[in-house]
Amino acid sequence: MSNRSIIIMVLVLVGATAYLLLKSDGNIDMGGEKHGAEATHVEEAKKDAPATAPAAPAAVTDAKK
C-alpha cells in the first residue's frame, strides 16, 4: 500500500467522522471527566432508569430465609 493511498484513506475517515459528529446533533463534551455540580449526566441517567427493580425468583428468596 503506497503512502498516497494511506493519506487518502486517513483523510476520508477524518472527513466522515467530522461529518457524522456535526450532523448527529449530539451534545459532545470533550472537556474530560466532570465532578460536582458539572456532572449532570448521573441525574439524567437516573431519570431514564426503570422505576422498579426486577423481582428475585421465589427459589432464591426462600433459600436465604
JODATA-V644856 format. One record per residue. N is the residue number from 1. RES is the residue in three letters. SS is DSSP state (@ for helix, = for strand, . for the rest). PHI is phi in radians with two decimals (* if undefined). D_CENTER is the distance of its C-alpha to the mean C-alpha in whole Angstrom. Layout:
# JODATA-V644856
n: {N;N}
res: {RES;RES}
ss: {SS;SS}
phi: {PHI;PHI}
d_center: {D_CENTER;D_CENTER}
This chain:
# JODATA-V644856
n: {1;2;3;4;5;6;7;8;9;10;11;12;13;14;15;16;17;18;19;20;21;22;23;24;25;26;27;28;29;30;31;32;33;34;35;36;37;38;39;40;41;42;43;44;45;46;47;48;49;50;51;52;53;54;55;56;57;58;59;60;61;62;63;64;65}
res: {MET;SER;ASN;ARG;SER;ILE;ILE;ILE;MET;VAL;LEU;VAL;LEU;VAL;GLY;ALA;THR;ALA;TYR;LEU;LEU;LEU;LYS;SER;ASP;GLY;ASN;ILE;ASP;MET;GLY;GLY;GLU;LYS;HIS;GLY;ALA;GLU;ALA;THR;HIS;VAL;GLU;GLU;ALA;LYS;LYS;ASP;ALA;PRO;ALA;THR;ALA;PRO;ALA;ALA;PRO;ALA;ALA;VAL;THR;ASP;ALA;LYS;LYS}
ss: {.;.;@;@;@;@;@;@;@;@;@;@;@;@;@;@;@;@;@;@;@;@;@;.;.;.;.;.;.;.;.;.;.;.;.;@;@;@;.;.;@;@;@;@;@;@;@;@;.;.;.;.;.;.;.;.;.;@;@;@;@;@;@;@;.}
phi: {*;-1.44;-1.09;-1.09;-1.21;-1.16;-1.11;-1.12;-1.11;-1.12;-1.11;-1.13;-1.16;-1.13;-1.12;-1.14;-1.12;-1.11;-1.07;-1.16;-1.17;-1.30;-1.49;-1.36;0.96;-1.40;-1.59;-1.70;-1.98;-1.66;-1.45;1.67;-1.26;-1.91;-2.31;1.32;-1.18;-1.34;-1.49;-1.61;-1.16;-1.20;-1.14;-1.16;-1.18;-1.17;-1.16;-1.40;-1.23;-1.12;-1.26;-2.09;-1.49;-1.14;-1.26;-1.33;-1.08;-1.11;-1.12;-1.25;-1.15;-1.21;-1.21;-1.39;-1.32}
d_center: {34;36;34;34;32;30;29;29;26;24;25;24;21;20;22;19;16;18;19;15;14;17;17;14;15;11;11;10;12;13;15;14;13;15;17;20;20;17;15;14;11;12;15;13;11;15;16;14;15;18;21;23;22;24;27;29;31;35;36;33;34;38;38;37;40}
